Amino acid sequence: MEQKFKEIASRYCKGDVGEITPEMAIREDLGLSSLDLMTFLGDLEDEFDIEFDFGADEQKLGNIRTVGDAIGLLNEYVG
């Protein structure tokens, strides 16, 4: 799952998949804007056949700061 996550993330940051680490900041290190992040989350939903609950999980989604945070949330849904 982490590898697929990185492949999708690399579409937005134009970085090498191998260079993406869990410690990297979504905005600062990967360079994703707020709009990029929302589109990225939509791509994750499509790829993993899940649907984030933006109402119930608004705080969790808003607290995504690092790649590790995003993978952790994804694990909760795919689980």
Distance bins in CASP14 RR format, pairs under 12 A and 6 or more apart:
PFRMAT RR
TARGET T0000
AUTHOR 0000-0000-0000
RMODE 2
METHOD distances of the structure
MODEL  1
1 7 0 0 0 0 0 1 0 0 0 0 0
1 8 0 0 0 0 0 1 0 0 0 0 0
1 44 0 0 0 0 1 0 0 0 0 0 0
1 47 0 0 0 0 1 0 0 0 0 0 0
1 48 1 0 0 1 0 0 0 0 0 0 0
1 50 0 0 0 0 0 1 0 0 0 0 0
1 68 0 0 0 0 0 1 0 0 0 0 0
1 70 0 0 0 0 0 1 0 0 0 0 0
1 71 1 0 0 1 0 0 0 0 0 0 0
1 72 0 0 0 0 1 0 0 0 0 0 0
1 73 0 0 0 0 0 1 0 0 0 0 0
1 74 1 0 0 1 0 0 0 0 0 0 0
1 75 1 0 0 1 0 0 0 0 0 0 0
1 76 0 0 0 0 0 1 0 0 0 0 0
1 77 0 0 0 0 0 1 0 0 0 0 0
1 78 1 0 0 1 0 0 0 0 0 0 0
1 79 0 0 0 0 1 0 0 0 0 0 0
2 8 0 0 0 0 0 1 0 0 0 0 0
2 9 0 0 0 0 0 1 0 0 0 0 0
2 17 0 0 0 0 0 1 0 0 0 0 0
2 18 0 0 0 0 0 1 0 0 0 0 0
2 20 0 0 0 0 1 0 0 0 0 0 0
2 21 0 0 0 0 0 1 0 0 0 0 0
2 22 0 0 0 0 1 0 0 0 0 0 0
2 48 0 0 0 0 0 1 0 0 0 0 0
2 67 0 0 0 0 1 0 0 0 0 0 0
2 68 0 0 0 0 1 0 0 0 0 0 0
2 70 0 0 0 0 0 1 0 0 0 0 0
2 71 1 0 1 0 0 0 0 0 0 0 0
2 72 0 0 0 0 1 0 0 0 0 0 0
2 74 0 0 0 0 1 0 0 0 0 0 0
2 75 0 0 0 0 1 0 0 0 0 0 0
2 78 0 0 0 0 0 1 0 0 0 0 0
3 9 0 0 0 0 0 1 0 0 0 0 0
3 10 0 0 0 0 0 1 0 0 0 0 0
3 17 1 0 0 1 0 0 0 0 0 0 0
3 18 0 0 0 0 1 0 0 0 0 0 0
3 20 0 0 0 0 1 0 0 0 0 0 0
3 47 0 0 0 0 0 1 0 0 0 0 0
3 71 0 0 0 0 0 1 0 0 0 0 0
4 10 0 0 0 0 0 1 0 0 0 0 0
4 11 0 0 0 0 0 1 0 0 0 0 0
4 17 0 0 0 0 1 0 0 0 0 0 0
4 20 0 0 0 0 0 1 0 0 0 0 0
4 43 0 0 0 0 0 1 0 0 0 0 0
4 44 0 0 0 0 1 0 0 0 0 0 0
4 46 0 0 0 0 0 1 0 0 0 0 0
4 47 1 0 0 1 0 0 0 0 0 0 0
4 48 1 0 0 1 0 0 0 0 0 0 0
4 71 0 0 0 0 0 1 0 0 0 0 0
4 74 0 0 0 0 1 0 0 0 0 0 0
4 78 0 0 0 0 0 1 0 0 0 0 0
5 11 0 0 0 0 0 1 0 0 0 0 0
5 12 0 0 0 0 0 1 0 0 0 0 0
5 17 0 0 0 0 1 0 0 0 0 0 0
5 18 0 0 0 0 0 1 0 0 0 0 0
5 20 0 0 0 0 1 0 0 0 0 0 0
5 21 0 0 0 0 0 1 0 0 0 0 0
5 22 0 0 0 0 1 0 0 0 0 0 0
5 24 0 0 0 0 0 1 0 0 0 0 0
5 26 0 0 0 0 0 1 0 0 0 0 0
5 30 0 0 0 0 0 1 0 0 0 0 0
5 40 0 0 0 0 1 0 0 0 0 0 0
5 41 0 0 0 0 0 1 0 0 0 0 0
5 43 0 0 0 0 1 0 0 0 0 0 0
5 44 1 0 0 1 0 0 0 0 0 0 0
5 47 0 0 0 0 1 0 0 0 0 0 0
5 48 0 0 0 0 1 0 0 0 0 0 0
5 67 1 0 0 1 0 0 0 0 0 0 0
5 68 0 0 0 0 1 0 0 0 0 0 0
5 69 0 0 0 0 0 1 0 0 0 0 0
5 70 1 0 0 1 0 0 0 0 0 0 0
5 71 1 0 1 0 0 0 0 0 0 0 0
5 72 0 0 0 0 1 0 0 0 0 0 0
5 73 0 0 0 0 0 1 0 0 0 0 0
5 74 1 0 0 1 0 0 0 0 0 0 0
5 75 0 0 0 0 1 0 0 0 0 0 0
5 77 0 0 0 0 0 1 0 0 0 0 0
5 78 0 0 0 0 1 0 0 0 0 0 0
6 12 0 0 0 0 0 1 0 0 0 0 0
6 13 0 0 0 0 1 0 0 0 0 0 0
6 15 0 0 0 0 1 0 0 0 0 0 0
6 16 0 0 0 0 1 0 0 0 0 0 0
6 17 1 0 1 0 0 0 0 0 0 0 0
6 18 1 0 0 1 0 0 0 0 0 0 0
6 19 0 0 0 0 1 0 0 0 0 0 0
6 20 1 0 1 0 0 0 0 0 0 0 0
6 21 0 0 0 0 1 0 0 0 0 0 0
6 22 0 0 0 0 1 0 0 0 0 0 0
6 24 0 0 0 0 0 1 0 0 0 0 0
6 30 0 0 0 0 0 1 0 0 0 0 0
6 40 0 0 0 0 0 1 0 0 0 0 0
6 44 0 0 0 0 0 1 0 0 0 0 0
6 47 0 0 0 0 0 1 0 0 0 0 0
6 67 1 0 0 1 0 0 0 0 0 0 0
6 68 0 0 0 0 0 1 0 0 0 0 0
6 70 0 0 0 0 0 1 0 0 0 0 0
6 71 0 0 0 0 1 0 0 0 0 0 0
6 74 0 0 0 0 0 1 0 0 0 0 0
7 13 0 0 0 0 0 1 0 0 0 0 0
7 15 0 0 0 0 0 1 0 0 0 0 0
7 16 0 0 0 0 0 1 0 0 0 0 0
7 17 1 0 1 0 0 0 0 0 0 0 0
7 18 0 0 0 0 1 0 0 0 0 0 0
7 20 0 0 0 0 1 0 0 0 0 0 0
7 40 0 0 0 0 0 1 0 0 0 0 0
7 43 0 0 0 0 0 1 0 0 0 0 0
7 44 0 0 0 0 0 1 0 0 0 0 0
7 47 0 0 0 0 1 0 0 0 0 0 0
8 17 0 0 0 0 1 0 0 0 0 0 0
8 20 0 0 0 0 0 1 0 0 0 0 0
8 30 0 0 0 0 0 1 0 0 0 0 0
8 32 0 0 0 0 0 1 0 0 0 0 0
8 36 0 0 0 0 0 1 0 0 0 0 0
8 37 0 0 0 0 0 1 0 0 0 0 0
8 39 0 0 0 0 0 1 0 0 0 0 0
8 40 1 0 0 1 0 0 0 0 0 0 0
8 41 0 0 0 0 1 0 0 0 0 0 0
8 42 0 0 0 0 1 0 0 0 0 0 0
8 43 1 0 1 0 0 0 0 0 0 0 0
8 44 1 0 0 1 0 0 0 0 0 0 0
8 45 0 0 0 0 0 1 0 0 0 0 0
8 46 0 0 0 0 1 0 0 0 0 0 0
8 47 1 0 0 1 0 0 0 0 0 0 0
8 48 0 0 0 0 1 0 0 0 0 0 0
8 67 0 0 0 0 0 1 0 0 0 0 0
8 70 0 0 0 0 0 1 0 0 0 0 0
8 71 0 0 0 0 0 1 0 0 0 0 0
8 74 0 0 0 0 0 1 0 0 0 0 0
9 15 0 0 0 0 1 0 0 0 0 0 0
9 16 0 0 0 0 0 1 0 0 0 0 0
9 17 1 0 0 1 0 0 0 0 0 0 0
9 18 0 0 0 0 0 1 0 0 0 0 0
9 19 0 0 0 0 0 1 0 0 0 0 0
9 20 1 0 1 0 0 0 0 0 0 0 0
9 21 0 0 0 0 0 1 0 0 0 0 0
9 22 0 0 0 0 0 1 0 0 0 0 0
9 24 0 0 0 0 1 0 0 0 0 0 0
9 26 0 0 0 0 1 0 0 0 0 0 0
9 29 0 0 0 0 0 1 0 0 0 0 0
9 30 1 0 0 1 0 0 0 0 0 0 0
9 31 0 0 0 0 0 1 0 0 0 0 0
9 32 0 0 0 0 1 0 0 0 0 0 0
9 36 0 0 0 0 1 0 0 0 0 0 0
9 37 0 0 0 0 0 1 0 0 0 0 0
9 39 0 0 0 0 0 1 0 0 0 0 0
9 40 1 0 0 1 0 0 0 0 0 0 0
9 41 0 0 0 0 0 1 0 0 0 0 0
9 43 0 0 0 0 1 0 0 0 0 0 0
9 44 0 0 0 0 1 0 0 0 0 0 0
9 47 0 0 0 0 0 1 0 0 0 0 0
9 64 0 0 0 0 0 1 0 0 0 0 0
9 66 0 0 0 0 0 1 0 0 0 0 0
9 67 1 0 0 1 0 0 0 0 0 0 0
9 68 0 0 0 0 0 1 0 0 0 0 0
9 70 0 0 0 0 1 0 0 0 0 0 0
9 71 0 0 0 0 1 0 0 0 0 0 0
9 74 0 0 0 0 0 1 0 0 0 0 0
10 16 1 0 0 1 0 0 0 0 0 0 0
10 17 1 0 1 0 0 0 0 0 0 0 0
10 18 0 0 0 0 1 0 0 0 0 0 0
10 19 0 0 0 0 1 0 0 0 0 0 0
10 20 1 0 0 1 0 0 0 0 0 0 0
10 24 0 0 0 0 0 1 0 0 0 0 0
10 30 0 0 0 0 1 0 0 0 0 0 0
10 31 0 0 0 0 0 1 0 0 0 0 0
10 32 0 0 0 0 0 1 0 0 0 0 0
10 40 0 0 0 0 0 1 0 0 0 0 0
10 43 0 0 0 0 0 1 0 0 0 0 0
10 67 0 0 0 0 0 1 0 0 0 0 0
11 17 0 0 0 0 1 0 0 0 0 0 0
11 20 0 0 0 0 0 1 0 0 0 0 0
11 30 0 0 0 0 0 1 0 0 0 0 0
11 32 0 0 0 0 0 1 0 0 0 0 0
11 36 0 0 0 0 1 0 0 0 0 0 0
11 39 0 0 0 0 1 0 0 0 0 0 0
11 40 0 0 0 0 1 0 0 0 0 0 0
11 42 0 0 0 0 0 1 0 0 0 0 0
11 43 1 0 0 1 0 0 0 0 0 0 0
11 44 0 0 0 0 0 1 0 0 0 0 0
11 47 0 0 0 0 0 1 0 0 0 0 0
12 20 0 0 0 0 0 1 0 0 0 0 0
12 26 0 0 0 0 1 0 0 0 0 0 0
12 27 0 0 0 0 0 1 0 0 0 0 0
12 29 0 0 0 0 0 1 0 0 0 0 0
12 30 1 0 0 1 0 0 0 0 0 0 0
12 31 1 0 0 1 0 0 0 0 0 0 0
12 32 1 0 1 0 0 0 0 0 0 0 0
12 33 0 0 0 0 1 0 0 0 0 0 0
12 35 0 0 0 0 0 1 0 0 0 0 0
12 36 1 0 1 0 0 0 0 0 0 0 0
12 37 0 0 0 0 1 0 0 0 0 0 0
12 38 0 0 0 0 0 1 0 0 0 0 0
12 39 1 0 0 1 0 0 0 0 0 0 0
12 40 1 0 1 0 0 0 0 0 0 0 0
12 41 0 0 0 0 0 1 0 0 0 0 0
12 42 0 0 0 0 0 1 0 0 0 0 0
12 43 0 0 0 0 1 0 0 0 0 0 0
12 44 0 0 0 0 0 1 0 0 0 0 0
12 67 0 0 0 0 0 1 0 0 0 0 0
12 70 0 0 0 0 0 1 0 0 0 0 0
13 19 0 0 0 0 1 0 0 0 0 0 0
13 20 1 0 0 1 0 0 0 0 0 0 0
13 24 0 0 0 0 1 0 0 0 0 0 0
13 25 0 0 0 0 0 1 0 0 0 0 0
13 26 0 0 0 0 1 0 0 0 0 0 0
13 27 0 0 0 0 0 1 0 0 0 0 0
13 28 0 0 0 0 0 1 0 0 0 0 0
13 29 0 0 0 0 1 0 0 0 0 0 0
13 30 1 1 0 0 0 0 0 0 0 0 0
13 31 1 0 1 0 0 0 0 0 0 0 0
13 32 1 0 0 1 0 0 0 0 0 0 0
13 33 0 0 0 0 0 1 0 0 0 0 0
13 36 0 0 0 0 1 0 0 0 0 0 0
13 37 0 0 0 0 0 1 0 0 0 0 0
13 40 0 0 0 0 1 0 0 0 0 0 0
13 67 0 0 0 0 1 0 0 0 0 0 0
14 20 0 0 0 0 0 1 0 0 0 0 0
14 30 0 0 0 0 1 0 0 0 0 0 0
14 31 0 0 0 0 1 0 0 0 0 0 0
14 32 0 0 0 0 0 1 0 0 0 0 0
14 36 0 0 0 0 0 1 0 0 0 0 0
15 21 0 0 0 0 0 1 0 0 0 0 0
15 24 0 0 0 0 0 1 0 0 0 0 0
15 29 0 0 0 0 0 1 0 0 0 0 0
15 30 0 0 0 0 1 0 0 0 0 0 0
15 31 0 0 0 0 1 0 0 0 0 0 0
15 32 0 0 0 0 0 1 0 0 0 0 0
16 30 0 0 0 0 0 1 0 0 0 0 0
17 30 0 0 0 0 0 1 0 0 0 0 0
17 67 0 0 0 0 0 1 0 0 0 0 0
18 24 0 0 0 0 0 1 0 0 0 0 0
18 67 0 0 0 0 0 1 0 0 0 0 0
19 29 0 0 0 0 1 0 0 0 0 0 0
19 30 0 0 0 0 1 0 0 0 0 0 0
19 67 0 0 0 0 0 1 0 0 0 0 0
20 26 0 0 0 0 0 1 0 0 0 0 0
20 29 0 0 0 0 1 0 0 0 0 0 0
20 30 1 0 0 1 0 0 0 0 0 0 0
20 31 0 0 0 0 0 1 0 0 0 0 0
20 32 0 0 0 0 0 1 0 0 0 0 0
20 66 0 0 0 0 0 1 0 0 0 0 0
20 67 1 0 1 0 0 0 0 0 0 0 0
20 68 0 0 0 0 1 0 0 0 0 0 0
20 70 0 0 0 0 0 1 0 0 0 0 0
20 71 0 0 0 0 0 1 0 0 0 0 0
21 29 0 0 0 0 1 0 0 0 0 0 0
21 30 0 0 0 0 0 1 0 0 0 0 0
21 66 0 0 0 0 1 0 0 0 0 0 0
21 67 1 0 0 1 0 0 0 0 0 0 0
21 68 0 0 0 0 1 0 0 0 0 0 0
21 71 0 0 0 0 0 1 0 0 0 0 0
22 29 0 0 0 0 0 1 0 0 0 0 0
22 30 0 0 0 0 0 1 0 0 0 0 0
22 65 0 0 0 0 0 1 0 0 0 0 0
22 66 1 0 0 1 0 0 0 0 0 0 0
22 67 1 0 1 0 0 0 0 0 0 0 0
22 68 1 1 0 0 0 0 0 0 0 0 0
22 69 0 0 0 0 1 0 0 0 0 0 0
22 70 0 0 0 0 1 0 0 0 0 0 0
22 71 1 0 0 1 0 0 0 0 0 0 0
22 72 0 0 0 0 1 0 0 0 0 0 0
22 74 0 0 0 0 0 1 0 0 0 0 0
22 75 0 0 0 0 0 1 0 0 0 0 0
23 29 0 0 0 0 1 0 0 0 0 0 0
23 30 0 0 0 0 0 1 0 0 0 0 0
23 65 0 0 0 0 0 1 0 0 0 0 0
23 66 1 0 0 1 0 0 0 0 0 0 0
23 67 1 0 0 1 0 0 0 0 0 0 0
23 68 1 0 0 1 0 0 0 0 0 0 0
23 69 0 0 0 0 0 1 0 0 0 0 0
23 71 0 0 0 0 0 1 0 0 0 0 0
24 30 1 0 0 1 0 0 0 0 0 0 0
24 31 0 0 0 0 1 0 0 0 0 0 0
24 32 0 0 0 0 0 1 0 0 0 0 0
24 65 0 0 0 0 1 0 0 0 0 0 0
24 66 1 0 0 1 0 0 0 0 0 0 0
24 67 1 0 1 0 0 0 0 0 0 0 0
24 68 0 0 0 0 1 0 0 0 0 0 0
24 69 0 0 0 0 0 1 0 0 0 0 0
24 70 0 0 0 0 0 1 0 0 0 0 0
24 71 0 0 0 0 0 1 0 0 0 0 0
25 31 0 0 0 0 1 0 0 0 0 0 0
25 32 0 0 0 0 1 0 0 0 0 0 0
25 37 0 0 0 0 0 1 0 0 0 0 0
25 64 0 0 0 0 0 1 0 0 0 0 0
25 65 1 0 0 1 0 0 0 0 0 0 0
25 66 1 0 1 0 0 0 0 0 0 0 0
25 67 0 0 0 0 1 0 0 0 0 0 0
25 68 0 0 0 0 0 1 0 0 0 0 0
25 69 0 0 0 0 1 0 0 0 0 0 0
25 70 0 0 0 0 0 1 0 0 0 0 0
26 32 1 0 1 0 0 0 0 0 0 0 0
26 33 0 0 0 0 1 0 0 0 0 0 0
26 34 0 0 0 0 0 1 0 0 0 0 0
26 36 0 0 0 0 1 0 0 0 0 0 0
26 37 1 0 0 1 0 0 0 0 0 0 0
26 38 0 0 0 0 0 1 0 0 0 0 0
26 40 0 0 0 0 1 0 0 0 0 0 0
26 41 0 0 0 0 0 1 0 0 0 0 0
26 61 0 0 0 0 0 1 0 0 0 0 0
26 62 0 0 0 0 0 1 0 0 0 0 0
26 63 0 0 0 0 0 1 0 0 0 0 0
26 64 1 0 0 1 0 0 0 0 0 0 0
26 65 1 0 0 1 0 0 0 0 0 0 0
26 66 1 0 0 1 0 0 0 0 0 0 0
26 67 1 0 0 1 0 0 0 0 0 0 0
26 68 0 0 0 0 1 0 0 0 0 0 0
26 69 1 0 0 1 0 0 0 0 0 0 0
26 70 1 0 0 1 0 0 0 0 0 0 0
26 71 0 0 0 0 0 1 0 0 0 0 0
26 73 0 0 0 0 0 1 0 0 0 0 0
27 33 1 0 0 1 0 0 0 0 0 0 0
27 34 0 0 0 0 1 0 0 0 0 0 0
27 35 0 0 0 0 0 1 0 0 0 0 0
27 36 0 0 0 0 1 0 0 0 0 0 0
27 37 1 0 0 1 0 0 0 0 0 0 0
27 40 0 0 0 0 0 1 0 0 0 0 0
27 62 0 0 0 0 0 1 0 0 0 0 0
27 64 0 0 0 0 1 0 0 0 0 0 0
27 65 1 0 0 1 0 0 0 0 0 0 0
27 66 0 0 0 0 1 0 0 0 0 0 0
27 67 0 0 0 0 0 1 0 0 0 0 0
27 69 0 0 0 0 0 1 0 0 0 0 0
27 70 0 0 0 0 0 1 0 0 0 0 0
28 65 0 0 0 0 1 0 0 0 0 0 0
28 66 0 0 0 0 1 0 0 0 0 0 0
28 67 0 0 0 0 0 1 0 0 0 0 0
29 65 0 0 0 0 0 1 0 0 0 0 0
29 66 0 0 0 0 1 0 0 0 0 0 0
29 67 0 0 0 0 1 0 0 0 0 0 0
29 68 0 0 0 0 0 1 0 0 0 0 0
30 36 0 0 0 0 1 0 0 0 0 0 0
30 37 0 0 0 0 1 0 0 0 0 0 0
30 40 0 0 0 0 1 0 0 0 0 0 0
30 64 0 0 0 0 0 1 0 0 0 0 0
30 65 0 0 0 0 0 1 0 0 0 0 0
30 66 0 0 0 0 1 0 0 0 0 0 0
30 67 1 0 0 1 0 0 0 0 0 0 0
30 68 0 0 0 0 0 1 0 0 0 0 0
30 70 0 0 0 0 1 0 0 0 0 0 0
31 37 0 0 0 0 1 0 0 0 0 0 0
31 40 0 0 0 0 0 1 0 0 0 0 0
31 67 0 0 0 0 0 1 0 0 0 0 0
32 38 0 0 0 0 1 0 0 0 0 0 0
32 39 0 0 0 0 1 0 0 0 0 0 0
32 40 1 0 0 1 0 0 0 0 0 0 0
32 41 0 0 0 0 0 1 0 0 0 0 0
32 43 0 0 0 0 0 1 0 0 0 0 0
32 64 0 0 0 0 1 0 0 0 0 0 0
32 65 0 0 0 0 0 1 0 0 0 0 0
32 66 0 0 0 0 0 1 0 0 0 0 0
32 67 0 0 0 0 0 1 0 0 0 0 0
32 70 0 0 0 0 1 0 0 0 0 0 0
33 39 0 0 0 0 1 0 0 0 0 0 0
33 40 0 0 0 0 0 1 0 0 0 0 0
34 40 0 0 0 0 0 1 0 0 0 0 0
34 41 0 0 0 0 0 1 0 0 0 0 0
34 61 0 0 0 0 0 1 0 0 0 0 0
34 62 0 0 0 0 1 0 0 0 0 0 0
34 64 0 0 0 0 0 1 0 0 0 0 0
35 41 0 0 0 0 0 1 0 0 0 0 0
35 42 0 0 0 0 0 1 0 0 0 0 0
36 42 0 0 0 0 0 1 0 0 0 0 0
36 43 0 0 0 0 0 1 0 0 0 0 0
37 43 0 0 0 0 0 1 0 0 0 0 0
37 44 0 0 0 0 0 1 0 0 0 0 0
37 52 0 0 0 0 0 1 0 0 0 0 0
37 61 0 0 0 0 1 0 0 0 0 0 0
37 62 0 0 0 0 1 0 0 0 0 0 0
37 64 1 0 0 1 0 0 0 0 0 0 0
37 65 0 0 0 0 0 1 0 0 0 0 0
37 67 0 0 0 0 0 1 0 0 0 0 0
37 69 0 0 0 0 0 1 0 0 0 0 0
37 70 0 0 0 0 1 0 0 0 0 0 0
37 73 0 0 0 0 0 1 0 0 0 0 0
38 44 0 0 0 0 0 1 0 0 0 0 0
38 45 0 0 0 0 0 1 0 0 0 0 0
38 52 0 0 0 0 0 1 0 0 0 0 0
38 54 0 0 0 0 1 0 0 0 0 0 0
38 61 0 0 0 0 1 0 0 0 0 0 0
38 62 0 0 0 0 0 1 0 0 0 0 0
38 64 0 0 0 0 0 1 0 0 0 0 0
39 45 0 0 0 0 0 1 0 0 0 0 0
39 46 0 0 0 0 0 1 0 0 0 0 0
40 46 0 0 0 0 0 1 0 0 0 0 0
40 47 0 0 0 0 0 1 0 0 0 0 0
40 52 0 0 0 0 0 1 0 0 0 0 0
40 61 0 0 0 0 0 1 0 0 0 0 0
40 64 0 0 0 0 1 0 0 0 0 0 0
40 67 0 0 0 0 0 1 0 0 0 0 0
40 70 0 0 0 0 1 0 0 0 0 0 0
40 74 0 0 0 0 0 1 0 0 0 0 0
41 47 0 0 0 0 0 1 0 0 0 0 0
41 48 0 0 0 0 0 1 0 0 0 0 0
41 50 0 0 0 0 0 1 0 0 0 0 0
41 51 0 0 0 0 0 1 0 0 0 0 0
41 52 1 0 0 1 0 0 0 0 0 0 0
41 53 0 0 0 0 0 1 0 0 0 0 0
41 54 0 0 0 0 1 0 0 0 0 0 0
41 57 0 0 0 0 0 1 0 0 0 0 0
41 60 0 0 0 0 0 1 0 0 0 0 0
41 61 1 0 0 1 0 0 0 0 0 0 0
41 62 0 0 0 0 0 1 0 0 0 0 0
41 64 0 0 0 0 1 0 0 0 0 0 0
41 70 0 0 0 0 1 0 0 0 0 0 0
41 73 0 0 0 0 1 0 0 0 0 0 0
41 74 0 0 0 0 1 0 0 0 0 0 0
41 77 0 0 0 0 0 1 0 0 0 0 0
42 48 0 0 0 0 1 0 0 0 0 0 0
42 49 0 0 0 0 0 1 0 0 0 0 0
42 50 0 0 0 0 1 0 0 0 0 0 0
42 51 0 0 0 0 1 0 0 0 0 0 0
42 52 1 0 0 1 0 0 0 0 0 0 0
42 54 0 0 0 0 0 1 0 0 0 0 0
42 61 0 0 0 0 0 1 0 0 0 0 0
42 70 0 0 0 0 0 1 0 0 0 0 0
42 74 0 0 0 0 0 1 0 0 0 0 0
42 77 0 0 0 0 0 1 0 0 0 0 0
43 50 0 0 0 0 0 1 0 0 0 0 0
43 52 0 0 0 0 0 1 0 0 0 0 0
43 70 0 0 0 0 0 1 0 0 0 0 0
43 74 0 0 0 0 0 1 0 0 0 0 0
44 50 1 0 0 1 0 0 0 0 0 0 0
44 51 0 0 0 0 0 1 0 0 0 0 0
44 52 1 0 0 1 0 0 0 0 0 0 0
44 61 0 0 0 0 0 1 0 0 0 0 0
44 64 0 0 0 0 0 1 0 0 0 0 0
44 70 1 0 0 1 0 0 0 0 0 0 0
44 71 0 0 0 0 1 0 0 0 0 0 0
44 72 0 0 0 0 0 1 0 0 0 0 0
44 73 0 0 0 0 1 0 0 0 0 0 0
44 74 1 0 0 1 0 0 0 0 0 0 0
44 75 0 0 0 0 0 1 0 0 0 0 0
44 77 0 0 0 0 1 0 0 0 0 0 0
44 78 0 0 0 0 1 0 0 0 0 0 0
45 51 1 0 1 0 0 0 0 0 0 0 0
45 52 1 0 0 1 0 0 0 0 0 0 0
45 53 0 0 0 0 0 1 0 0 0 0 0
45 54 0 0 0 0 0 1 0 0 0 0 0
45 61 0 0 0 0 0 1 0 0 0 0 0
45 73 0 0 0 0 0 1 0 0 0 0 0
45 74 0 0 0 0 1 0 0 0 0 0 0
45 77 0 0 0 0 1 0 0 0 0 0 0
45 78 0 0 0 0 0 1 0 0 0 0 0
46 52 0 0 0 0 0 1 0 0 0 0 0
47 74 0 0 0 0 1 0 0 0 0 0 0
47 77 0 0 0 0 0 1 0 0 0 0 0
47 78 0 0 0 0 1 0 0 0 0 0 0
48 71 0 0 0 0 0 1 0 0 0 0 0
48 73 0 0 0 0 0 1 0 0 0 0 0
48 74 1 0 0 1 0 0 0 0 0 0 0
48 75 0 0 0 0 0 1 0 0 0 0 0
48 76 0 0 0 0 0 1 0 0 0 0 0
48 77 1 0 0 1 0 0 0 0 0 0 0
48 78 1 0 1 0 0 0 0 0 0 0 0
48 79 0 0 0 0 1 0 0 0 0 0 0
49 74 0 0 0 0 0 1 0 0 0 0 0
49 77 0 0 0 0 1 0 0 0 0 0 0
49 78 0 0 0 0 1 0 0 0 0 0 0
50 57 0 0 0 0 0 1 0 0 0 0 0
50 73 0 0 0 0 0 1 0 0 0 0 0
50 74 1 0 0 1 0 0 0 0 0 0 0
50 75 0 0 0 0 0 1 0 0 0 0 0
50 76 0 0 0 0 1 0 0 0 0 0 0
50 77 1 0 1 0 0 0 0 0 0 0 0
50 78 1 0 0 1 0 0 0 0 0 0 0
50 79 0 0 0 0 1 0 0 0 0 0 0
51 57 0 0 0 0 0 1 0 0 0 0 0
51 77 0 0 0 0 1 0 0 0 0 0 0
51 78 0 0 0 0 0 1 0 0 0 0 0
52 58 0 0 0 0 1 0 0 0 0 0 0
52 60 0 0 0 0 1 0 0 0 0 0 0
52 61 1 0 0 1 0 0 0 0 0 0 0
52 62 0 0 0 0 0 1 0 0 0 0 0
52 64 0 0 0 0 0 1 0 0 0 0 0
52 70 0 0 0 0 0 1 0 0 0 0 0
52 73 1 0 0 1 0 0 0 0 0 0 0
52 74 0 0 0 0 1 0 0 0 0 0 0
52 76 0 0 0 0 1 0 0 0 0 0 0
52 77 1 0 0 1 0 0 0 0 0 0 0
52 78 0 0 0 0 0 1 0 0 0 0 0
53 59 0 0 0 0 0 1 0 0 0 0 0
53 60 0 0 0 0 1 0 0 0 0 0 0
53 61 0 0 0 0 1 0 0 0 0 0 0
53 73 0 0 0 0 0 1 0 0 0 0 0
53 76 0 0 0 0 0 1 0 0 0 0 0
53 77 0 0 0 0 1 0 0 0 0 0 0
54 60 0 0 0 0 1 0 0 0 0 0 0
54 61 1 0 0 1 0 0 0 0 0 0 0
54 62 0 0 0 0 1 0 0 0 0 0 0
54 73 0 0 0 0 0 1 0 0 0 0 0
55 61 0 0 0 0 1 0 0 0 0 0 0
55 62 0 0 0 0 0 1 0 0 0 0 0
56 76 0 0 0 0 0 1 0 0 0 0 0
56 77 0 0 0 0 0 1 0 0 0 0 0
57 63 0 0 0 0 1 0 0 0 0 0 0
57 64 0 0 0 0 0 1 0 0 0 0 0
57 72 0 0 0 0 0 1 0 0 0 0 0
57 73 1 0 0 1 0 0 0 0 0 0 0
57 74 0 0 0 0 0 1 0 0 0 0 0
57 76 0 0 0 0 1 0 0 0 0 0 0
57 77 0 0 0 0 1 0 0 0 0 0 0
58 64 0 0 0 0 0 1 0 0 0 0 0
58 73 0 0 0 0 0 1 0 0 0 0 0
59 73 0 0 0 0 0 1 0 0 0 0 0
60 69 0 0 0 0 1 0 0 0 0 0 0
60 70 0 0 0 0 0 1 0 0 0 0 0
60 72 0 0 0 0 1 0 0 0 0 0 0
60 73 1 0 1 0 0 0 0 0 0 0 0
60 74 0 0 0 0 0 1 0 0 0 0 0
60 75 0 0 0 0 0 1 0 0 0 0 0
60 76 0 0 0 0 1 0 0 0 0 0 0
60 77 0 0 0 0 0 1 0 0 0 0 0
61 69 0 0 0 0 1 0 0 0 0 0 0
61 70 0 0 0 0 1 0 0 0 0 0 0
61 72 0 0 0 0 0 1 0 0 0 0 0
61 73 1 0 0 1 0 0 0 0 0 0 0
61 74 0 0 0 0 0 1 0 0 0 0 0
61 76 0 0 0 0 0 1 0 0 0 0 0
61 77 0 0 0 0 0 1 0 0 0 0 0
62 69 0 0 0 0 1 0 0 0 0 0 0
62 70 0 0 0 0 0 1 0 0 0 0 0
62 73 0 0 0 0 1 0 0 0 0 0 0
63 69 1 0 0 1 0 0 0 0 0 0 0
63 70 0 0 0 0 0 1 0 0 0 0 0
63 72 0 0 0 0 0 1 0 0 0 0 0
63 73 0 0 0 0 1 0 0 0 0 0 0
64 70 1 0 1 0 0 0 0 0 0 0 0
64 71 0 0 0 0 1 0 0 0 0 0 0
64 72 0 0 0 0 1 0 0 0 0 0 0
64 73 1 0 0 1 0 0 0 0 0 0 0
64 74 0 0 0 0 1 0 0 0 0 0 0
64 76 0 0 0 0 0 1 0 0 0 0 0
65 72 0 0 0 0 0 1 0 0 0 0 0
65 73 0 0 0 0 0 1 0 0 0 0 0
66 72 0 0 0 0 1 0 0 0 0 0 0
66 73 0 0 0 0 0 1 0 0 0 0 0
67 73 0 0 0 0 0 1 0 0 0 0 0
67 74 0 0 0 0 0 1 0 0 0 0 0
68 74 0 0 0 0 1 0 0 0 0 0 0
68 75 0 0 0 0 1 0 0 0 0 0 0
69 75 0 0 0 0 0 1 0 0 0 0 0
69 76 0 0 0 0 0 1 0 0 0 0 0
70 76 0 0 0 0 0 1 0 0 0 0 0
70 77 0 0 0 0 0 1 0 0 0 0 0
71 77 0 0 0 0 0 1 0 0 0 0 0
71 78 0 0 0 0 1 0 0 0 0 0 0
71 79 0 0 0 0 0 1 0 0 0 0 0
72 78 0 0 0 0 1 0 0 0 0 0 0
72 79 0 0 0 0 1 0 0 0 0 0 0
73 79 0 0 0 0 0 1 0 0 0 0 0
END
